[in-house]
């Protein structure tokens, strides 16, 4: 009886620890995913700003000059 109960308790503890690990990894991955989404948004916005600045400089450098 004692041996059977010890095996059951060990199995329950193992399952609880395994479920806790899976929950921890799930929460960690969700947190990282949110950070990556925010980073992608910032990168896209910064890239658009840089493109606008480069286009402005290119337009001014290549602008026809009317000097006589």
mmCIF file of the N, C-alpha and C atoms, coordinates in Angstrom:
data_MODEL
# 
_entry.id   MODEL 
# 
loop_
_atom_site.group_PDB 
_atom_site.id 
_atom_site.type_symbol 
_atom_site.label_atom_id 
_atom_site.label_alt_id 
_atom_site.label_comp_id 
_atom_site.label_asym_id 
_atom_site.label_entity_id 
_atom_site.label_seq_id 
_atom_site.pdbx_PDB_ins_code 
_atom_site.Cartn_x 
_atom_site.Cartn_y 
_atom_site.Cartn_z 
_atom_site.occupancy 
_atom_site.B_iso_or_equiv 
_atom_site.pdbx_formal_charge 
_atom_site.auth_seq_id 
_atom_site.auth_comp_id 
_atom_site.auth_asym_id 
_atom_site.auth_atom_id 
_atom_site.pdbx_PDB_model_num 
ATOM 1   N N  . UNK A 1 1  ? 0.833  -1.202 0.000   1.00 0.00 ? 1  UNK A N  1 
ATOM 2   C CA . UNK A 1 1  ? 0.000  0.000  0.000   1.00 0.00 ? 1  UNK A CA 1 
ATOM 3   C C  . UNK A 1 1  ? 0.868  1.254  0.000   1.00 0.00 ? 1  UNK A C  1 
ATOM 4   N N  . UNK A 1 2  ? 1.919  1.234  0.837   1.00 0.00 ? 2  UNK A N  1 
ATOM 5   C CA . UNK A 1 2  ? 2.805  2.399  0.934   1.00 0.00 ? 2  UNK A CA 1 
ATOM 6   C C  . UNK A 1 2  ? 3.532  2.623  -0.382  1.00 0.00 ? 2  UNK A C  1 
ATOM 7   N N  . UNK A 1 3  ? 3.997  1.564  -1.035  1.00 0.00 ? 3  UNK A N  1 
ATOM 8   C CA . UNK A 1 3  ? 4.739  1.677  -2.279  1.00 0.00 ? 3  UNK A CA 1 
ATOM 9   C C  . UNK A 1 3  ? 3.852  2.229  -3.392  1.00 0.00 ? 3  UNK A C  1 
ATOM 10  N N  . UNK A 1 4  ? 2.618  1.805  -3.460  1.00 0.00 ? 4  UNK A N  1 
ATOM 11  C CA . UNK A 1 4  ? 1.688  2.263  -4.472  1.00 0.00 ? 4  UNK A CA 1 
ATOM 12  C C  . UNK A 1 4  ? 1.364  3.745  -4.279  1.00 0.00 ? 4  UNK A C  1 
ATOM 13  N N  . UNK A 1 5  ? 1.167  4.179  -3.038  1.00 0.00 ? 5  UNK A N  1 
ATOM 14  C CA . UNK A 1 5  ? 0.843  5.569  -2.762  1.00 0.00 ? 5  UNK A CA 1 
ATOM 15  C C  . UNK A 1 5  ? 2.038  6.473  -3.080  1.00 0.00 ? 5  UNK A C  1 
ATOM 16  N N  . UNK A 1 6  ? 3.254  6.007  -2.808  1.00 0.00 ? 6  UNK A N  1 
ATOM 17  C CA . UNK A 1 6  ? 4.454  6.787  -3.089  1.00 0.00 ? 6  UNK A CA 1 
ATOM 18  C C  . UNK A 1 6  ? 4.619  6.999  -4.593  1.00 0.00 ? 6  UNK A C  1 
ATOM 19  N N  . UNK A 1 7  ? 4.337  5.991  -5.380  1.00 0.00 ? 7  UNK A N  1 
ATOM 20  C CA . UNK A 1 7  ? 4.407  6.103  -6.836  1.00 0.00 ? 7  UNK A CA 1 
ATOM 21  C C  . UNK A 1 7  ? 3.369  7.081  -7.371  1.00 0.00 ? 7  UNK A C  1 
ATOM 22  N N  . UNK A 1 8  ? 2.191  7.053  -6.823  1.00 0.00 ? 8  UNK A N  1 
ATOM 23  C CA . UNK A 1 8  ? 1.122  7.968  -7.242  1.00 0.00 ? 8  UNK A CA 1 
ATOM 24  C C  . UNK A 1 8  ? 1.488  9.414  -6.912  1.00 0.00 ? 8  UNK A C  1 
ATOM 25  N N  . UNK A 1 9  ? 1.998  9.629  -5.724  1.00 0.00 ? 9  UNK A N  1 
ATOM 26  C CA . UNK A 1 9  ? 2.391  10.986 -5.324  1.00 0.00 ? 9  UNK A CA 1 
ATOM 27  C C  . UNK A 1 9  ? 3.532  11.485 -6.200  1.00 0.00 ? 9  UNK A C  1 
ATOM 28  N N  . UNK A 1 10 ? 4.502  10.638 -6.485  1.00 0.00 ? 10 UNK A N  1 
ATOM 29  C CA . UNK A 1 10 ? 5.623  11.025 -7.340  1.00 0.00 ? 10 UNK A CA 1 
ATOM 30  C C  . UNK A 1 10 ? 5.134  11.375 -8.745  1.00 0.00 ? 10 UNK A C  1 
ATOM 31  N N  . UNK A 1 11 ? 4.202  10.615 -9.265  1.00 0.00 ? 11 UNK A N  1 
ATOM 32  C CA . UNK A 1 11 ? 3.650  10.883 -10.592 1.00 0.00 ? 11 UNK A CA 1 
ATOM 33  C C  . UNK A 1 11 ? 2.901  12.209 -10.611 1.00 0.00 ? 11 UNK A C  1 
ATOM 34  N N  . UNK A 1 12 ? 2.114  12.478 -9.606  1.00 0.00 ? 12 UNK A N  1 
ATOM 35  C CA . UNK A 1 12 ? 1.358  13.733 -9.523  1.00 0.00 ? 12 UNK A CA 1 
ATOM 36  C C  . UNK A 1 12 ? 2.326  14.921 -9.441  1.00 0.00 ? 12 UNK A C  1 
ATOM 37  N N  . UNK A 1 13 ? 3.365  14.793 -8.619  1.00 0.00 ? 13 UNK A N  1 
ATOM 38  C CA . UNK A 1 13 ? 4.352  15.871 -8.501  1.00 0.00 ? 13 UNK A CA 1 
ATOM 39  C C  . UNK A 1 13 ? 5.043  16.101 -9.842  1.00 0.00 ? 13 UNK A C  1 
ATOM 40  N N  . UNK A 1 14 ? 5.406  15.033 -10.527 1.00 0.00 ? 14 UNK A N  1 
ATOM 41  C CA . UNK A 1 14 ? 6.057  15.155 -11.828 1.00 0.00 ? 14 UNK A CA 1 
ATOM 42  C C  . UNK A 1 14 ? 5.150  15.865 -12.832 1.00 0.00 ? 14 UNK A C  1 
ATOM 43  N N  . UNK A 1 15 ? 3.880  15.502 -12.861 1.00 0.00 ? 15 UNK A N  1 
ATOM 44  C CA . UNK A 1 15 ? 2.930  16.122 -13.800 1.00 0.00 ? 15 UNK A CA 1 
ATOM 45  C C  . UNK A 1 15 ? 2.743  17.603 -13.473 1.00 0.00 ? 15 UNK A C  1 
ATOM 46  N N  . UNK A 1 16 ? 2.676  17.943 -12.190 1.00 0.00 ? 16 UNK A N  1 
ATOM 47  C CA . UNK A 1 16 ? 2.517  19.345 -11.788 1.00 0.00 ? 16 UNK A CA 1 
ATOM 48  C C  . UNK A 1 16 ? 3.743  20.157 -12.186 1.00 0.00 ? 16 UNK A C  1 
ATOM 49  N N  . UNK A 1 17 ? 4.938  19.608 -11.969 1.00 0.00 ? 17 UNK A N  1 
ATOM 50  C CA . UNK A 1 17 ? 6.167  20.306 -12.355 1.00 0.00 ? 17 UNK A CA 1 
ATOM 51  C C  . UNK A 1 17 ? 6.230  20.465 -13.869 1.00 0.00 ? 17 UNK A C  1 
ATOM 52  N N  . UNK A 1 18 ? 5.875  19.444 -14.611 1.00 0.00 ? 18 UNK A N  1 
ATOM 53  C CA . UNK A 1 18 ? 5.879  19.509 -16.073 1.00 0.00 ? 18 UNK A CA 1 
ATOM 54  C C  . UNK A 1 18 ? 4.884  20.562 -16.574 1.00 0.00 ? 18 UNK A C  1 
ATOM 55  N N  . UNK A 1 19 ? 3.700  20.600 -15.990 1.00 0.00 ? 19 UNK A N  1 
ATOM 56  C CA . UNK A 1 19 ? 2.705  21.609 -16.374 1.00 0.00 ? 19 UNK A CA 1 
ATOM 57  C C  . UNK A 1 19 ? 3.210  23.015 -16.032 1.00 0.00 ? 19 UNK A C  1 
ATOM 58  N N  . UNK A 1 20 ? 3.873  23.171 -14.912 1.00 0.00 ? 20 UNK A N  1 
ATOM 59  C CA . UNK A 1 20 ? 4.445  24.462 -14.543 1.00 0.00 ? 20 UNK A CA 1 
ATOM 60  C C  . UNK A 1 20 ? 5.512  24.904 -15.527 1.00 0.00 ? 20 UNK A C  1 
ATOM 61  N N  . UNK A 1 21 ? 6.355  23.975 -15.967 1.00 0.00 ? 21 UNK A N  1 
ATOM 62  C CA . UNK A 1 21 ? 7.383  24.314 -16.955 1.00 0.00 ? 21 UNK A CA 1 
ATOM 63  C C  . UNK A 1 21 ? 6.757  24.738 -18.275 1.00 0.00 ? 21 UNK A C  1 
ATOM 64  N N  . UNK A 1 22 ? 5.752  24.008 -18.733 1.00 0.00 ? 22 UNK A N  1 
ATOM 65  C CA . UNK A 1 22 ? 5.079  24.371 -19.982 1.00 0.00 ? 22 UNK A CA 1 
ATOM 66  C C  . UNK A 1 22 ? 4.425  25.747 -19.865 1.00 0.00 ? 22 UNK A C  1 
ATOM 67  N N  . UNK A 1 23 ? 3.811  26.028 -18.728 1.00 0.00 ? 23 UNK A N  1 
ATOM 68  C CA . UNK A 1 23 ? 3.191  27.340 -18.513 1.00 0.00 ? 23 UNK A CA 1 
ATOM 69  C C  . UNK A 1 23 ? 4.242  28.436 -18.519 1.00 0.00 ? 23 UNK A C  1 
ATOM 70  N N  . UNK A 1 24 ? 5.365  28.196 -17.867 1.00 0.00 ? 24 UNK A N  1 
ATOM 71  C CA . UNK A 1 24 ? 6.450  29.177 -17.843 1.00 0.00 ? 24 UNK A CA 1 
ATOM 72  C C  . UNK A 1 24 ? 6.948  29.482 -19.250 1.00 0.00 ? 24 UNK A C  1 
ATOM 73  N N  . UNK A 1 25 ? 7.186  28.448 -20.059 1.00 0.00 ? 25 UNK A N  1 
ATOM 74  C CA . UNK A 1 25 ? 7.664  28.658 -21.425 1.00 0.00 ? 25 UNK A CA 1 
ATOM 75  C C  . UNK A 1 25 ? 6.614  29.369 -22.275 1.00 0.00 ? 25 UNK A C  1 
ATOM 76  N N  . UNK A 1 26 ? 5.352  29.036 -22.082 1.00 0.00 ? 26 UNK A N  1 
ATOM 77  C CA . UNK A 1 26 ? 4.275  29.684 -22.832 1.00 0.00 ? 26 UNK A CA 1 
ATOM 78  C C  . UNK A 1 26 ? 4.228  31.176 -22.520 1.00 0.00 ? 26 UNK A C  1 
ATOM 79  N N  . UNK A 1 27 ? 4.310  31.523 -21.239 1.00 0.00 ? 27 UNK A N  1 
ATOM 80  C CA . UNK A 1 27 ? 4.277  32.929 -20.838 1.00 0.00 ? 27 UNK A CA 1 
ATOM 81  C C  . UNK A 1 27 ? 5.518  33.650 -21.352 1.00 0.00 ? 27 UNK A C  1 
ATOM 82  N N  . UNK A 1 28 ? 6.671  33.009 -21.260 1.00 0.00 ? 28 UNK A N  1 
ATOM 83  C CA . UNK A 1 28 ? 7.917  33.623 -21.741 1.00 0.00 ? 28 UNK A CA 1 
ATOM 84  C C  . UNK A 1 28 ? 7.861  33.874 -23.243 1.00 0.00 ? 28 UNK A C  1 
ATOM 85  N N  . UNK A 1 29 ? 7.362  32.917 -23.994 1.00 0.00 ? 29 UNK A N  1 
ATOM 86  C CA . UNK A 1 29 ? 7.269  33.092 -25.447 1.00 0.00 ? 29 UNK A CA 1 
ATOM 87  C C  . UNK A 1 29 ? 6.284  34.195 -25.805 1.00 0.00 ? 29 UNK A C  1 
ATOM 88  N N  . UNK A 1 30 ? 5.180  34.294 -25.106 1.00 0.00 ? 30 UNK A N  1 
ATOM 89  C CA . UNK A 1 30 ? 4.222  35.375 -25.365 1.00 0.00 ? 30 UNK A CA 1 
ATOM 90  C C  . UNK A 1 30 ? 4.842  36.735 -25.068 1.00 0.00 ? 30 UNK A C  1 
ATOM 91  N N  . UNK A 1 31 ? 5.601  36.827 -23.974 1.00 0.00 ? 31 UNK A N  1 
ATOM 92  C CA . UNK A 1 31 ? 6.261  38.080 -23.620 1.00 0.00 ? 31 UNK A CA 1 
ATOM 93  C C  . UNK A 1 31 ? 7.268  38.472 -24.701 1.00 0.00 ? 31 UNK A C  1 
ATOM 94  N N  . UNK A 1 32 ? 8.057  37.509 -25.161 1.00 0.00 ? 32 UNK A N  1 
ATOM 95  C CA . UNK A 1 32 ? 9.033  37.786 -26.217 1.00 0.00 ? 32 UNK A CA 1 
ATOM 96  C C  . UNK A 1 32 ? 8.352  38.157 -27.526 1.00 0.00 ? 32 UNK A C  1 
ATOM 97  N N  . UNK A 1 33 ? 7.229  37.518 -27.817 1.00 0.00 ? 33 UNK A N  1 
ATOM 98  C CA . UNK A 1 33 ? 6.503  37.822 -29.045 1.00 0.00 ? 33 UNK A CA 1 
ATOM 99  C C  . UNK A 1 33 ? 5.991  39.258 -29.028 1.00 0.00 ? 33 UNK A C  1 
ATOM 100 N N  . UNK A 1 34 ? 5.486  39.710 -27.890 1.00 0.00 ? 34 UNK A N  1 
ATOM 101 C CA . UNK A 1 34 ? 5.004  41.089 -27.779 1.00 0.00 ? 34 UNK A CA 1 
ATOM 102 C C  . UNK A 1 34 ? 6.149  42.073 -27.959 1.00 0.00 ? 34 UNK A C  1 
ATOM 103 N N  . UNK A 1 35 ? 7.315  41.775 -27.375 1.00 0.00 ? 35 UNK A N  1 
ATOM 104 C CA . UNK A 1 35 ? 8.476  42.654 -27.529 1.00 0.00 ? 35 UNK A CA 1 
ATOM 105 C C  . UNK A 1 35 ? 8.933  42.696 -28.984 1.00 0.00 ? 35 UNK A C  1 
ATOM 106 N N  . UNK A 1 36 ? 8.923  41.551 -29.650 1.00 0.00 ? 36 UNK A N  1 
ATOM 107 C CA . UNK A 1 36 ? 9.345  41.506 -31.048 1.00 0.00 ? 36 UNK A CA 1 
ATOM 108 C C  . UNK A 1 36 ? 8.371  42.260 -31.951 1.00 0.00 ? 36 UNK A C  1 
ATOM 109 N N  . UNK A 1 37 ? 7.088  42.164 -31.665 1.00 0.00 ? 37 UNK A N  1 
ATOM 110 C CA . UNK A 1 37 ? 6.102  42.908 -32.456 1.00 0.00 ? 37 UNK A CA 1 
ATOM 111 C C  . UNK A 1 37 ? 6.305  44.407 -32.290 1.00 0.00 ? 37 UNK A C  1 
ATOM 112 N N  . UNK A 1 38 ? 6.564  44.854 -31.069 1.00 0.00 ? 38 UNK A N  1 
ATOM 113 C CA . UNK A 1 38 ? 6.818  46.271 -30.822 1.00 0.00 ? 38 UNK A CA 1 
ATOM 114 C C  . UNK A 1 38 ? 8.094  46.711 -31.529 1.00 0.00 ? 38 UNK A C  1 
ATOM 115 N N  . UNK A 1 39 ? 9.112  45.870 -31.504 1.00 0.00 ? 39 UNK A N  1 
ATOM 116 C CA . UNK A 1 39 ? 10.373 46.183 -32.167 1.00 0.00 ? 39 UNK A CA 1 
ATOM 117 C C  . UNK A 1 39 ? 10.189 46.270 -33.676 1.00 0.00 ? 39 UNK A C  1 
ATOM 118 N N  . UNK A 1 40 ? 9.415  45.367 -34.256 1.00 0.00 ? 40 UNK A N  1 
ATOM 119 C CA . UNK A 1 40 ? 9.150  45.412 -35.695 1.00 0.00 ? 40 UNK A CA 1 
ATOM 120 C C  . UNK A 1 40 ? 8.413  46.690 -36.080 1.00 0.00 ? 40 UNK A C  1 
ATOM 121 N N  . UNK A 1 41 ? 7.486  47.118 -35.247 1.00 0.00 ? 41 UNK A N  1 
ATOM 122 C CA . UNK A 1 41 ? 6.753  48.351 -35.517 1.00 0.00 ? 41 UNK A CA 1 
ATOM 123 C C  . UNK A 1 41 ? 7.697  49.551 -35.502 1.00 0.00 ? 41 UNK A C  1 
ATOM 124 N N  . UNK A 1 42 ? 8.562  49.617 -34.505 1.00 0.00 ? 42 UNK A N  1 
ATOM 125 C CA . UNK A 1 42 ? 9.516  50.723 -34.410 1.00 0.00 ? 42 UNK A CA 1 
ATOM 126 C C  . UNK A 1 42 ? 10.477 50.705 -35.590 1.00 0.00 ? 42 UNK A C  1 
ATOM 127 N N  . UNK A 1 43 ? 10.944 49.531 -35.974 1.00 0.00 ? 43 UNK A N  1 
ATOM 128 C CA . UNK A 1 43 ? 11.862 49.421 -37.105 1.00 0.00 ? 43 UNK A CA 1 
ATOM 129 C C  . UNK A 1 43 ? 11.192 49.886 -38.387 1.00 0.00 ? 43 UNK A C  1 
ATOM 130 N N  . UNK A 1 44 ? 9.942  49.510 -38.600 1.00 0.00 ? 44 UNK A N  1 
ATOM 131 C CA . UNK A 1 44 ? 9.223  49.933 -39.807 1.00 0.00 ? 44 UNK A CA 1 
ATOM 132 C C  . UNK A 1 44 ? 9.037  51.451 -39.825 1.00 0.00 ? 44 UNK A C  1 
ATOM 133 N N  . UNK A 1 45 ? 8.696  52.038 -38.680 1.00 0.00 ? 45 UNK A N  1 
ATOM 134 C CA . UNK A 1 45 ? 8.517  53.495 -38.614 1.00 0.00 ? 45 UNK A CA 1 
ATOM 135 C C  . UNK A 1 45 ? 9.838  54.220 -38.860 1.00 0.00 ? 45 UNK A C  1 
ATOM 136 N N  . UNK A 1 46 ? 10.918 53.746 -38.234 1.00 0.00 ? 46 UNK A N  1 
ATOM 137 C CA . UNK A 1 46 ? 12.228 54.372 -38.427 1.00 0.00 ? 46 UNK A CA 1 
ATOM 138 C C  . UNK A 1 46 ? 12.706 54.226 -39.866 1.00 0.00 ? 46 UNK A C  1 
ATOM 139 N N  . UNK A 1 47 ? 12.446 53.091 -40.455 1.00 0.00 ? 47 UNK A N  1 
ATOM 140 C CA . UNK A 1 47 ? 12.835 52.867 -41.845 1.00 0.00 ? 47 UNK A CA 1 
ATOM 141 C C  . UNK A 1 47 ? 12.109 53.831 -42.775 1.00 0.00 ? 47 UNK A C  1 
ATOM 142 N N  . UNK A 1 48 ? 10.838 54.065 -42.522 1.00 0.00 ? 48 UNK A N  1 
ATOM 143 C CA . UNK A 1 48 ? 10.074 55.009 -43.340 1.00 0.00 ? 48 UNK A CA 1 
ATOM 144 C C  . UNK A 1 48 ? 10.615 56.425 -43.178 1.00 0.00 ? 48 UNK A C  1 
ATOM 145 N N  . UNK A 1 49 ? 10.969 56.802 -41.944 1.00 0.00 ? 49 UNK A N  1 
ATOM 146 C CA . UNK A 1 49 ? 11.527 58.138 -41.719 1.00 0.00 ? 49 UNK A CA 1 
ATOM 147 C C  . UNK A 1 49 ? 12.863 58.300 -42.440 1.00 0.00 ? 49 UNK A C  1 
ATOM 148 N N  . UNK A 1 50 ? 13.707 57.284 -42.360 1.00 0.00 ? 50 UNK A N  1 
ATOM 149 C CA . UNK A 1 50 ? 15.016 57.347 -43.026 1.00 0.00 ? 50 UNK A CA 1 
ATOM 150 C C  . UNK A 1 50 ? 14.845 57.423 -44.534 1.00 0.00 ? 50 UNK A C  1 
ATOM 151 N N  . UNK A 1 51 ? 13.910 56.665 -45.066 1.00 0.00 ? 51 UNK A N  1 
ATOM 152 C CA . UNK A 1 51 ? 13.652 56.701 -46.505 1.00 0.00 ? 51 UNK A CA 1 
ATOM 153 C C  . UNK A 1 51 ? 13.207 58.096 -46.935 1.00 0.00 ? 51 UNK A C  1 
ATOM 154 N N  . UNK A 1 52 ? 12.340 58.718 -46.153 1.00 0.00 ? 52 UNK A N  1 
ATOM 155 C CA . UNK A 1 52 ? 11.892 60.074 -46.469 1.00 0.00 ? 52 UNK A CA 1 
ATOM 156 C C  . UNK A 1 52 ? 13.052 61.071 -46.439 1.00 0.00 ? 52 UNK A C  1 
ATOM 157 N N  . UNK A 1 53 ? 13.935 60.939 -45.476 1.00 0.00 ? 53 UNK A N  1 
ATOM 158 C CA . UNK A 1 53 ? 15.086 61.843 -45.385 1.00 0.00 ? 53 UNK A CA 1 
ATOM 159 C C  . UNK A 1 53 ? 16.016 61.648 -46.577 1.00 0.00 ? 53 UNK A C  1 
ATOM 160 N N  . UNK A 1 54 ? 16.302 60.400 -46.915 1.00 0.00 ? 54 UNK A N  1 
ATOM 161 C CA . UNK A 1 54 ? 17.177 60.112 -48.054 1.00 0.00 ? 54 UNK A CA 1 
ATOM 162 C C  . UNK A 1 54 ? 16.550 60.621 -49.345 1.00 0.00 ? 54 UNK A C  1 
ATOM 163 N N  . UNK A 1 55 ? 15.262 60.422 -49.513 1.00 0.00 ? 55 UNK A N  1 
ATOM 164 C CA . UNK A 1 55 ? 14.591 60.923 -50.710 1.00 0.00 ? 55 UNK A CA 1 
ATOM 165 C C  . UNK A 1 55 ? 14.651 62.445 -50.784 1.00 0.00 ? 55 UNK A C  1 
ATOM 166 N N  . UNK A 1 56 ? 14.520 63.126 -49.638 1.00 0.00 ? 56 UNK A N  1 
ATOM 167 C CA . UNK A 1 56 ? 14.609 64.577 -49.609 1.00 0.00 ? 56 UNK A CA 1 
ATOM 168 C C  . UNK A 1 56 ? 15.999 65.032 -50.060 1.00 0.00 ? 56 UNK A C  1 
ATOM 169 N N  . UNK A 1 57 ? 17.036 64.410 -49.517 1.00 0.00 ? 57 UNK A N  1 
ATOM 170 C CA . UNK A 1 57 ? 18.397 64.787 -49.912 1.00 0.00 ? 57 UNK A CA 1 
ATOM 171 C C  . UNK A 1 57 ? 18.645 64.478 -51.388 1.00 0.00 ? 57 UNK A C  1 
ATOM 172 N N  . UNK A 1 58 ? 18.191 63.346 -51.868 1.00 0.00 ? 58 UNK A N  1 
ATOM 173 C CA . UNK A 1 58 ? 18.379 62.991 -53.275 1.00 0.00 ? 58 UNK A CA 1 
ATOM 174 C C  . UNK A 1 58 ? 17.649 63.977 -54.183 1.00 0.00 ? 58 UNK A C  1 
ATOM 175 N N  . UNK A 1 59 ? 16.469 64.395 -53.793 1.00 0.00 ? 59 UNK A N  1 
ATOM 176 C CA . UNK A 1 59 ? 15.710 65.351 -54.599 1.00 0.00 ? 59 UNK A CA 1 
ATOM 177 C C  . UNK A 1 59 ? 16.430 66.693 -54.649 1.00 0.00 ? 59 UNK A C  1 
ATOM 178 N N  . UNK A 1 60 ? 17.030 67.101 -53.541 1.00 0.00 ? 60 UNK A N  1 
ATOM 179 C CA . UNK A 1 60 ? 17.736 68.383 -53.512 1.00 0.00 ? 60 UNK A CA 1 
ATOM 180 C C  . UNK A 1 60 ? 19.078 68.317 -54.230 1.00 0.00 ? 60 UNK A C  1 
ATOM 181 N N  . UNK A 1 61 ? 19.755 67.209 -54.175 1.00 0.00 ? 61 UNK A N  1 
ATOM 182 C CA . UNK A 1 61 ? 21.041 67.069 -54.858 1.00 0.00 ? 61 UNK A CA 1 
ATOM 183 C C  . UNK A 1 61 ? 20.823 67.001 -56.367 1.00 0.00 ? 61 UNK A C  1 
ATOM 184 N N  . UNK A 1 62 ? 19.806 66.317 -56.780 1.00 0.00 ? 62 UNK A N  1 
ATOM 185 C CA . UNK A 1 62 ? 19.536 66.124 -58.211 1.00 0.00 ? 62 UNK A CA 1 
ATOM 186 C C  . UNK A 1 62 ? 18.646 67.218 -58.797 1.00 0.00 ? 62 UNK A C  1 
ATOM 187 N N  . UNK A 1 63 ? 18.324 68.214 -58.014 1.00 0.00 ? 63 UNK A N  1 
ATOM 188 C CA . UNK A 1 63 ? 17.446 69.284 -58.500 1.00 0.00 ? 63 UNK A CA 1 
ATOM 189 C C  . UNK A 1 63 ? 18.190 70.102 -59.558 1.00 0.00 ? 63 UNK A C  1 
ATOM 190 N N  . UNK A 1 64 ? 17.480 70.429 -60.616 1.00 0.00 ? 64 UNK A N  1 
ATOM 191 C CA . UNK A 1 64 ? 18.137 71.255 -61.647 1.00 0.00 ? 64 UNK A CA 1 
ATOM 192 C C  . UNK A 1 64 ? 18.387 72.661 -61.111 1.00 0.00 ? 64 UNK A C  1 
ATOM 193 N N  . UNK A 1 65 ? 19.558 73.141 -61.375 1.00 0.00 ? 65 UNK A N  1 
ATOM 194 C CA . UNK A 1 65 ? 19.901 74.481 -60.921 1.00 0.00 ? 65 UNK A CA 1 
ATOM 195 C C  . UNK A 1 65 ? 19.843 75.431 -62.128 1.00 0.00 ? 65 UNK A C  1 
ATOM 196 N N  . UNK A 1 66 ? 19.343 76.600 -61.902 1.00 0.00 ? 66 UNK A N  1 
ATOM 197 C CA . UNK A 1 66 ? 19.204 77.583 -62.987 1.00 0.00 ? 66 UNK A CA 1 
ATOM 198 C C  . UNK A 1 66 ? 20.113 78.767 -62.683 1.00 0.00 ? 66 UNK A C  1 
ATOM 199 N N  . UNK A 1 67 ? 21.395 78.552 -62.817 1.00 0.00 ? 67 UNK A N  1 
ATOM 200 C CA . UNK A 1 67 ? 22.337 79.642 -62.597 1.00 0.00 ? 67 UNK A CA 1 
ATOM 201 C C  . UNK A 1 67 ? 22.865 80.114 -63.939 1.00 0.00 ? 67 UNK A C  1 
ATOM 202 N N  . UNK A 1 68 ? 22.950 81.396 -64.106 1.00 0.00 ? 68 UNK A N  1 
ATOM 203 C CA . UNK A 1 68 ? 23.446 81.955 -65.364 1.00 0.00 ? 68 UNK A CA 1 
ATOM 204 C C  . UNK A 1 68 ? 24.655 82.807 -65.135 1.00 0.00 ? 68 UNK A C  1 
# 
